[in-house]
């Protein structure tokens, strides 16, 4: 976290930043990340849902993403760091990037705790990455399985999923 926070502090030196967390998974990561940033920083949240289907042992996104909670303030002319728990297929972040750029921010960067490039369906990359991981189902530190395990202190592999 400290390394990402330092990089963001250097990249936006002397400028205010709005951290925009993607609910619900990013909440723990966002809270730890903003404490590592030495800038005038505020935060807000945005919510999305992707319609999914059960496919044996895992949920698969159908590619349909919709906004469930919009931001509570104007993004126009602001430096935005979009904070997400995991970059997986890229569907959600591609959608959110399009939505947020329509608000005319000064800049838009993406910070993710975890990057799982082996599952990418759309070409999206994060500007700040905590860890790159293999194609395993992970929970904890905000990440969930059916709304459970978010409160685990560490990221753990959930076997059998």
PyMOL commands that place a pseudoatom at each C-alpha (Angstrom):
pseudoatom trace, name=CA, resn=UNK, resi=1, chain=A, elem=C, hetatm=0, pos=[0.000, 0.000, 0.000]
pseudoatom trace, name=CA, resn=UNK, resi=2, chain=A, elem=C, hetatm=0, pos=[2.758, 2.419, 0.930]
pseudoatom trace, name=CA, resn=UNK, resi=3, chain=A, elem=C, hetatm=0, pos=[4.414, 2.024, -2.466]
pseudoatom trace, name=CA, resn=UNK, resi=4, chain=A, elem=C, hetatm=0, pos=[1.204, 2.772, -4.377]
pseudoatom trace, name=CA, resn=UNK, resi=5, chain=A, elem=C, hetatm=0, pos=[0.403, 5.684, -2.069]
pseudoatom trace, name=CA, resn=UNK, resi=6, chain=A, elem=C, hetatm=0, pos=[3.869, 7.159, -2.614]
pseudoatom trace, name=CA, resn=UNK, resi=7, chain=A, elem=C, hetatm=0, pos=[3.551, 6.827, -6.384]
pseudoatom trace, name=CA, resn=UNK, resi=8, chain=A, elem=C, hetatm=0, pos=[0.155, 8.548, -6.385]
pseudoatom trace, name=CA, resn=UNK, resi=9, chain=A, elem=C, hetatm=0, pos=[1.565, 11.301, -4.157]
pseudoatom trace, name=CA, resn=UNK, resi=10, chain=A, elem=C, hetatm=0, pos=[4.407, 11.864, -6.646]
pseudoatom trace, name=CA, resn=UNK, resi=11, chain=A, elem=C, hetatm=0, pos=[2.140, 11.696, -9.702]
pseudoatom trace, name=CA, resn=UNK, resi=12, chain=A, elem=C, hetatm=0, pos=[-0.283, 14.301, -8.328]
pseudoatom trace, name=CA, resn=UNK, resi=13, chain=A, elem=C, hetatm=0, pos=[2.178, 16.376, -6.301]
pseudoatom trace, name=CA, resn=UNK, resi=14, chain=A, elem=C, hetatm=0, pos=[0.570, 19.623, -5.143]
pseudoatom trace, name=CA, resn=UNK, resi=15, chain=A, elem=C, hetatm=0, pos=[-2.857, 18.796, -6.588]
pseudoatom trace, name=CA, resn=UNK, resi=16, chain=A, elem=C, hetatm=0, pos=[-6.015, 17.526, -4.906]
pseudoatom trace, name=CA, resn=UNK, resi=17, chain=A, elem=C, hetatm=0, pos=[-7.208, 14.016, -5.721]
pseudoatom trace, name=CA, resn=UNK, resi=18, chain=A, elem=C, hetatm=0, pos=[-10.615, 12.370, -5.467]
pseudoatom trace, name=CA, resn=UNK, resi=19, chain=A, elem=C, hetatm=0, pos=[-10.400, 8.642, -4.763]
pseudoatom trace, name=CA, resn=UNK, resi=20, chain=A, elem=C, hetatm=0, pos=[-13.452, 6.903, -6.164]
pseudoatom trace, name=CA, resn=UNK, resi=21, chain=A, elem=C, hetatm=0, pos=[-14.041, 3.460, -4.668]
pseudoatom trace, name=CA, resn=UNK, resi=22, chain=A, elem=C, hetatm=0, pos=[-16.036, 0.801, -6.471]
pseudoatom trace, name=CA, resn=UNK, resi=23, chain=A, elem=C, hetatm=0, pos=[-18.505, -0.702, -3.998]
pseudoatom trace, name=CA, resn=UNK, resi=24, chain=A, elem=C, hetatm=0, pos=[-18.314, -2.947, -2.137]
pseudoatom trace, name=CA, resn=UNK, resi=25, chain=A, elem=C, hetatm=0, pos=[-15.050, -4.753, -2.679]
pseudoatom trace, name=CA, resn=UNK, resi=26, chain=A, elem=C, hetatm=0, pos=[-12.724, -1.760, -2.772]
pseudoatom trace, name=CA, resn=UNK, resi=27, chain=A, elem=C, hetatm=0, pos=[-13.724, -0.266, 0.600]
pseudoatom trace, name=CA, resn=UNK, resi=28, chain=A, elem=C, hetatm=0, pos=[-10.965, -1.897, 2.667]
pseudoatom trace, name=CA, resn=UNK, resi=29, chain=A, elem=C, hetatm=0, pos=[-8.275, -1.259, 0.036]
pseudoatom trace, name=CA, resn=UNK, resi=30, chain=A, elem=C, hetatm=0, pos=[-9.395, 2.358, -0.415]
pseudoatom trace, name=CA, resn=UNK, resi=31, chain=A, elem=C, hetatm=0, pos=[-9.303, 3.024, 3.336]
pseudoatom trace, name=CA, resn=UNK, resi=32, chain=A, elem=C, hetatm=0, pos=[-5.737, 1.723, 3.621]
pseudoatom trace, name=CA, resn=UNK, resi=33, chain=A, elem=C, hetatm=0, pos=[-4.597, 3.389, 0.392]
pseudoatom trace, name=CA, resn=UNK, resi=34, chain=A, elem=C, hetatm=0, pos=[-5.776, 6.932, 1.168]
pseudoatom trace, name=CA, resn=UNK, resi=35, chain=A, elem=C, hetatm=0, pos=[-3.908, 6.856, 4.489]
pseudoatom trace, name=CA, resn=UNK, resi=36, chain=A, elem=C, hetatm=0, pos=[-0.689, 6.349, 2.501]
pseudoatom trace, name=CA, resn=UNK, resi=37, chain=A, elem=C, hetatm=0, pos=[-1.217, 9.392, 0.274]
pseudoatom trace, name=CA, resn=UNK, resi=38, chain=A, elem=C, hetatm=0, pos=[0.383, 12.709, 1.191]
pseudoatom trace, name=CA, resn=UNK, resi=39, chain=A, elem=C, hetatm=0, pos=[-2.021, 14.963, -0.728]
pseudoatom trace, name=CA, resn=UNK, resi=40, chain=A, elem=C, hetatm=0, pos=[-5.241, 16.853, -0.292]
pseudoatom trace, name=CA, resn=UNK, resi=41, chain=A, elem=C, hetatm=0, pos=[-7.437, 13.790, -0.832]
pseudoatom trace, name=CA, resn=UNK, resi=42, chain=A, elem=C, hetatm=0, pos=[-11.143, 13.101, -0.588]
pseudoatom trace, name=CA, resn=UNK, resi=43, chain=A, elem=C, hetatm=0, pos=[-13.135, 10.045, -1.517]
pseudoatom trace, name=CA, resn=UNK, resi=44, chain=A, elem=C, hetatm=0, pos=[-16.494, 8.988, -2.826]
pseudoatom trace, name=CA, resn=UNK, resi=45, chain=A, elem=C, hetatm=0, pos=[-18.052, 5.720, -3.961]
pseudoatom trace, name=CA, resn=UNK, resi=46, chain=A, elem=C, hetatm=0, pos=[-19.645, 4.372, -7.108]
pseudoatom trace, name=CA, resn=UNK, resi=47, chain=A, elem=C, hetatm=0, pos=[-21.612, 1.141, -7.404]
pseudoatom trace, name=CA, resn=UNK, resi=48, chain=A, elem=C, hetatm=0, pos=[-21.926, -1.248, -10.305]
pseudoatom trace, name=CA, resn=UNK, resi=49, chain=A, elem=C, hetatm=0, pos=[-23.486, -4.639, -10.879]
pseudoatom trace, name=CA, resn=UNK, resi=50, chain=A, elem=C, hetatm=0, pos=[-22.847, -7.107, -13.615]
pseudoatom trace, name=CA, resn=UNK, resi=51, chain=A, elem=C, hetatm=0, pos=[-25.465, -9.619, -14.505]
pseudoatom trace, name=CA, resn=UNK, resi=52, chain=A, elem=C, hetatm=0, pos=[-23.996, -13.036, -13.918]
pseudoatom trace, name=CA, resn=UNK, resi=53, chain=A, elem=C, hetatm=0, pos=[-24.806, -16.673, -14.463]
pseudoatom trace, name=CA, resn=UNK, resi=54, chain=A, elem=C, hetatm=0, pos=[-23.844, -19.686, -12.433]
pseudoatom trace, name=CA, resn=UNK, resi=55, chain=A, elem=C, hetatm=0, pos=[-21.529, -21.943, -14.446]
pseudoatom trace, name=CA, resn=UNK, resi=56, chain=A, elem=C, hetatm=0, pos=[-20.670, -25.019, -12.371]
pseudoatom trace, name=CA, resn=UNK, resi=57, chain=A, elem=C, hetatm=0, pos=[-18.129, -23.772, -9.816]
pseudoatom trace, name=CA, resn=UNK, resi=58, chain=A, elem=C, hetatm=0, pos=[-17.941, -20.057, -10.632]
pseudoatom trace, name=CA, resn=UNK, resi=59, chain=A, elem=C, hetatm=0, pos=[-19.936, -16.963, -11.460]
pseudoatom trace, name=CA, resn=UNK, resi=60, chain=A, elem=C, hetatm=0, pos=[-19.335, -15.723, -14.982]
pseudoatom trace, name=CA, resn=UNK, resi=61, chain=A, elem=C, hetatm=0, pos=[-20.173, -12.225, -16.119]
pseudoatom trace, name=CA, resn=UNK, resi=62, chain=A, elem=C, hetatm=0, pos=[-22.381, -11.912, -19.158]
pseudoatom trace, name=CA, resn=UNK, resi=63, chain=A, elem=C, hetatm=0, pos=[-20.713, -8.613, -19.992]
pseudoatom trace, name=CA, resn=UNK, resi=64, chain=A, elem=C, hetatm=0, pos=[-23.681, -6.462, -19.006]
pseudoatom trace, name=CA, resn=UNK, resi=65, chain=A, elem=C, hetatm=0, pos=[-22.624, -3.873, -16.449]
pseudoatom trace, name=CA, resn=UNK, resi=66, chain=A, elem=C, hetatm=0, pos=[-24.967, -1.299, -14.957]
pseudoatom trace, name=CA, resn=UNK, resi=67, chain=A, elem=C, hetatm=0, pos=[-24.564, 1.592, -12.549]
pseudoatom trace, name=CA, resn=UNK, resi=68, chain=A, elem=C, hetatm=0, pos=[-26.249, 1.040, -9.166]
pseudoatom trace, name=CA, resn=UNK, resi=69, chain=A, elem=C, hetatm=0, pos=[-24.879, 4.098, -7.318]
pseudoatom trace, name=CA, resn=UNK, resi=70, chain=A, elem=C, hetatm=0, pos=[-23.532, 7.239, -8.921]
pseudoatom trace, name=CA, resn=UNK, resi=71, chain=A, elem=C, hetatm=0, pos=[-21.055, 9.629, -7.334]
pseudoatom trace, name=CA, resn=UNK, resi=72, chain=A, elem=C, hetatm=0, pos=[-22.335, 12.316, -4.982]
pseudoatom trace, name=CA, resn=UNK, resi=73, chain=A, elem=C, hetatm=0, pos=[-20.391, 15.201, -6.525]
pseudoatom trace, name=CA, resn=UNK, resi=74, chain=A, elem=C, hetatm=0, pos=[-19.250, 16.679, -9.804]
pseudoatom trace, name=CA, resn=UNK, resi=75, chain=A, elem=C, hetatm=0, pos=[-16.139, 15.093, -11.315]
pseudoatom trace, name=CA, resn=UNK, resi=76, chain=A, elem=C, hetatm=0, pos=[-15.549, 17.825, -13.852]
pseudoatom trace, name=CA, resn=UNK, resi=77, chain=A, elem=C, hetatm=0, pos=[-11.973, 19.119, -13.796]
pseudoatom trace, name=CA, resn=UNK, resi=78, chain=A, elem=C, hetatm=0, pos=[-10.914, 16.834, -10.932]
pseudoatom trace, name=CA, resn=UNK, resi=79, chain=A, elem=C, hetatm=0, pos=[-8.060, 14.359, -10.634]
pseudoatom trace, name=CA, resn=UNK, resi=80, chain=A, elem=C, hetatm=0, pos=[-9.755, 10.993, -10.146]
pseudoatom trace, name=CA, resn=UNK, resi=81, chain=A, elem=C, hetatm=0, pos=[-8.185, 7.757, -8.943]
pseudoatom trace, name=CA, resn=UNK, resi=82, chain=A, elem=C, hetatm=0, pos=[-10.677, 4.949, -9.497]
pseudoatom trace, name=CA, resn=UNK, resi=83, chain=A, elem=C, hetatm=0, pos=[-10.066, 2.303, -6.825]
pseudoatom trace, name=CA, resn=UNK, resi=84, chain=A, elem=C, hetatm=0, pos=[-11.111, -1.299, -7.479]
pseudoatom trace, name=CA, resn=UNK, resi=85, chain=A, elem=C, hetatm=0, pos=[-10.442, -4.523, -5.598]
pseudoatom trace, name=CA, resn=UNK, resi=86, chain=A, elem=C, hetatm=0, pos=[-9.583, -6.693, -8.607]
pseudoatom trace, name=CA, resn=UNK, resi=87, chain=A, elem=C, hetatm=0, pos=[-9.026, -6.257, -12.335]
pseudoatom trace, name=CA, resn=UNK, resi=88, chain=A, elem=C, hetatm=0, pos=[-10.266, -9.490, -13.856]
pseudoatom trace, name=CA, resn=UNK, resi=89, chain=A, elem=C, hetatm=0, pos=[-12.021, -9.565, -17.251]
pseudoatom trace, name=CA, resn=UNK, resi=90, chain=A, elem=C, hetatm=0, pos=[-11.830, -5.801, -17.654]
pseudoatom trace, name=CA, resn=UNK, resi=91, chain=A, elem=C, hetatm=0, pos=[-15.567, -5.476, -18.330]
pseudoatom trace, name=CA, resn=UNK, resi=92, chain=A, elem=C, hetatm=0, pos=[-16.370, -3.432, -15.230]
pseudoatom trace, name=CA, resn=UNK, resi=93, chain=A, elem=C, hetatm=0, pos=[-13.379, -1.106, -15.463]
pseudoatom trace, name=CA, resn=UNK, resi=94, chain=A, elem=C, hetatm=0, pos=[-13.914, -0.515, -19.192]
pseudoatom trace, name=CA, resn=UNK, resi=95, chain=A, elem=C, hetatm=0, pos=[-17.522, 0.447, -18.465]
pseudoatom trace, name=CA, resn=UNK, resi=96, chain=A, elem=C, hetatm=0, pos=[-16.587, 2.683, -15.538]
pseudoatom trace, name=CA, resn=UNK, resi=97, chain=A, elem=C, hetatm=0, pos=[-13.789, 4.405, -17.444]
pseudoatom trace, name=CA, resn=UNK, resi=98, chain=A, elem=C, hetatm=0, pos=[-16.267, 5.314, -20.206]
pseudoatom trace, name=CA, resn=UNK, resi=99, chain=A, elem=C, hetatm=0, pos=[-18.854, 6.585, -17.696]
pseudoatom trace, name=CA, resn=UNK, resi=100, chain=A, elem=C, hetatm=0, pos=[-16.310, 8.623, -15.733]
pseudoatom trace, name=CA, resn=UNK, resi=101, chain=A, elem=C, hetatm=0, pos=[-14.607, 10.170, -18.762]
pseudoatom trace, name=CA, resn=UNK, resi=102, chain=A, elem=C, hetatm=0, pos=[-18.032, 11.481, -19.804]
pseudoatom trace, name=CA, resn=UNK, resi=103, chain=A, elem=C, hetatm=0, pos=[-17.910, 13.625, -16.622]
pseudoatom trace, name=CA, resn=UNK, resi=104, chain=A, elem=C, hetatm=0, pos=[-14.824, 15.478, -18.005]
pseudoatom trace, name=CA, resn=UNK, resi=105, chain=A, elem=C, hetatm=0, pos=[-12.341, 14.923, -15.173]
pseudoatom trace, name=CA, resn=UNK, resi=106, chain=A, elem=C, hetatm=0, pos=[-8.923, 16.583, -15.359]
pseudoatom trace, name=CA, resn=UNK, resi=107, chain=A, elem=C, hetatm=0, pos=[-7.357, 13.125, -15.163]
pseudoatom trace, name=CA, resn=UNK, resi=108, chain=A, elem=C, hetatm=0, pos=[-8.439, 9.545, -14.542]
pseudoatom trace, name=CA, resn=UNK, resi=109, chain=A, elem=C, hetatm=0, pos=[-6.143, 6.846, -13.169]
pseudoatom trace, name=CA, resn=UNK, resi=110, chain=A, elem=C, hetatm=0, pos=[-7.007, 3.318, -12.033]
pseudoatom trace, name=CA, resn=UNK, resi=111, chain=A, elem=C, hetatm=0, pos=[-5.674, 1.657, -8.883]
pseudoatom trace, name=CA, resn=UNK, resi=112, chain=A, elem=C, hetatm=0, pos=[-6.339, -2.028, -8.202]
pseudoatom trace, name=CA, resn=UNK, resi=113, chain=A, elem=C, hetatm=0, pos=[-5.342, -4.223, -5.315]
pseudoatom trace, name=CA, resn=UNK, resi=114, chain=A, elem=C, hetatm=0, pos=[-5.165, -7.324, -7.519]
pseudoatom trace, name=CA, resn=UNK, resi=115, chain=A, elem=C, hetatm=0, pos=[-4.662, -7.844, -11.243]
pseudoatom trace, name=CA, resn=UNK, resi=116, chain=A, elem=C, hetatm=0, pos=[-5.591, -11.164, -12.854]
pseudoatom trace, name=CA, resn=UNK, resi=117, chain=A, elem=C, hetatm=0, pos=[-4.396, -10.657, -16.479]
pseudoatom trace, name=CA, resn=UNK, resi=118, chain=A, elem=C, hetatm=0, pos=[-5.032, -14.266, -17.562]
pseudoatom trace, name=CA, resn=UNK, resi=119, chain=A, elem=C, hetatm=0, pos=[-8.805, -13.603, -17.509]
pseudoatom trace, name=CA, resn=UNK, resi=120, chain=A, elem=C, hetatm=0, pos=[-8.816, -10.329, -19.449]
pseudoatom trace, name=CA, resn=UNK, resi=121, chain=A, elem=C, hetatm=0, pos=[-11.546, -10.030, -22.105]
pseudoatom trace, name=CA, resn=UNK, resi=122, chain=A, elem=C, hetatm=0, pos=[-11.084, -6.321, -22.802]
pseudoatom trace, name=CA, resn=UNK, resi=123, chain=A, elem=C, hetatm=0, pos=[-7.760, -4.483, -23.090]
pseudoatom trace, name=CA, resn=UNK, resi=124, chain=A, elem=C, hetatm=0, pos=[-7.705, -2.388, -19.922]
pseudoatom trace, name=CA, resn=UNK, resi=125, chain=A, elem=C, hetatm=0, pos=[-4.717, -1.820, -17.663]
pseudoatom trace, name=CA, resn=UNK, resi=126, chain=A, elem=C, hetatm=0, pos=[-4.430, -0.296, -14.207]
pseudoatom trace, name=CA, resn=UNK, resi=127, chain=A, elem=C, hetatm=0, pos=[-2.050, 2.562, -13.522]
pseudoatom trace, name=CA, resn=UNK, resi=128, chain=A, elem=C, hetatm=0, pos=[-1.342, 1.287, -10.007]
pseudoatom trace, name=CA, resn=UNK, resi=129, chain=A, elem=C, hetatm=0, pos=[-1.322, -2.434, -9.129]
pseudoatom trace, name=CA, resn=UNK, resi=130, chain=A, elem=C, hetatm=0, pos=[-0.834, -3.980, -5.711]
pseudoatom trace, name=CA, resn=UNK, resi=131, chain=A, elem=C, hetatm=0, pos=[-0.285, -7.584, -6.809]
pseudoatom trace, name=CA, resn=UNK, resi=132, chain=A, elem=C, hetatm=0, pos=[-0.603, -9.638, -9.991]
pseudoatom trace, name=CA, resn=UNK, resi=133, chain=A, elem=C, hetatm=0, pos=[-2.193, -13.017, -9.280]
pseudoatom trace, name=CA, resn=UNK, resi=134, chain=A, elem=C, hetatm=0, pos=[-2.905, -16.295, -11.032]
pseudoatom trace, name=CA, resn=UNK, resi=135, chain=A, elem=C, hetatm=0, pos=[-6.389, -17.386, -12.088]
pseudoatom trace, name=CA, resn=UNK, resi=136, chain=A, elem=C, hetatm=0, pos=[-7.660, -18.389, -8.652]
pseudoatom trace, name=CA, resn=UNK, resi=137, chain=A, elem=C, hetatm=0, pos=[-10.817, -17.367, -6.817]
pseudoatom trace, name=CA, resn=UNK, resi=138, chain=A, elem=C, hetatm=0, pos=[-9.804, -15.084, -3.967]
pseudoatom trace, name=CA, resn=UNK, resi=139, chain=A, elem=C, hetatm=0, pos=[-11.659, -13.661, -0.985]
pseudoatom trace, name=CA, resn=UNK, resi=140, chain=A, elem=C, hetatm=0, pos=[-10.851, -11.463, 1.979]
pseudoatom trace, name=CA, resn=UNK, resi=141, chain=A, elem=C, hetatm=0, pos=[-9.657, -7.889, 2.429]
pseudoatom trace, name=CA, resn=UNK, resi=142, chain=A, elem=C, hetatm=0, pos=[-12.939, -6.690, 0.916]
pseudoatom trace, name=CA, resn=UNK, resi=143, chain=A, elem=C, hetatm=0, pos=[-13.310, -9.412, -1.735]
pseudoatom trace, name=CA, resn=UNK, resi=144, chain=A, elem=C, hetatm=0, pos=[-16.241, -11.738, -1.279]
pseudoatom trace, name=CA, resn=UNK, resi=145, chain=A, elem=C, hetatm=0, pos=[-17.986, -14.922, -2.257]
pseudoatom trace, name=CA, resn=UNK, resi=146, chain=A, elem=C, hetatm=0, pos=[-21.772, -14.449, -1.983]
pseudoatom trace, name=CA, resn=UNK, resi=147, chain=A, elem=C, hetatm=0, pos=[-21.164, -11.442, 0.323]
pseudoatom trace, name=CA, resn=UNK, resi=148, chain=A, elem=C, hetatm=0, pos=[-19.092, -13.538, 2.750]
pseudoatom trace, name=CA, resn=UNK, resi=149, chain=A, elem=C, hetatm=0, pos=[-15.388, -13.430, 3.687]
pseudoatom trace, name=CA, resn=UNK, resi=150, chain=A, elem=C, hetatm=0, pos=[-14.968, -9.662, 3.063]
pseudoatom trace, name=CA, resn=UNK, resi=151, chain=A, elem=C, hetatm=0, pos=[-13.803, -9.199, 6.648]
pseudoatom trace, name=CA, resn=UNK, resi=152, chain=A, elem=C, hetatm=0, pos=[-10.818, -11.565, 6.413]
pseudoatom trace, name=CA, resn=UNK, resi=153, chain=A, elem=C, hetatm=0, pos=[-7.605, -9.651, 7.115]
pseudoatom trace, name=CA, resn=UNK, resi=154, chain=A, elem=C, hetatm=0, pos=[-5.760, -11.285, 4.218]
pseudoatom trace, name=CA, resn=UNK, resi=155, chain=A, elem=C, hetatm=0, pos=[-6.497, -12.250, 0.645]
pseudoatom trace, name=CA, resn=UNK, resi=156, chain=A, elem=C, hetatm=0, pos=[-7.051, -16.009, 0.553]
pseudoatom trace, name=CA, resn=UNK, resi=157, chain=A, elem=C, hetatm=0, pos=[-7.708, -18.546, -2.189]
pseudoatom trace, name=CA, resn=UNK, resi=158, chain=A, elem=C, hetatm=0, pos=[-11.146, -20.097, -1.887]
pseudoatom trace, name=CA, resn=UNK, resi=159, chain=A, elem=C, hetatm=0, pos=[-10.616, -23.709, -2.869]
pseudoatom trace, name=CA, resn=UNK, resi=160, chain=A, elem=C, hetatm=0, pos=[-13.179, -25.407, -5.090]
pseudoatom trace, name=CA, resn=UNK, resi=161, chain=A, elem=C, hetatm=0, pos=[-14.391, -22.226, -6.788]
for i in range(1, 161): cmd.bond("trace and resi %d" % i, "trace and resi %d" % (i + 1))
show_as sticks, trace
zoom trace
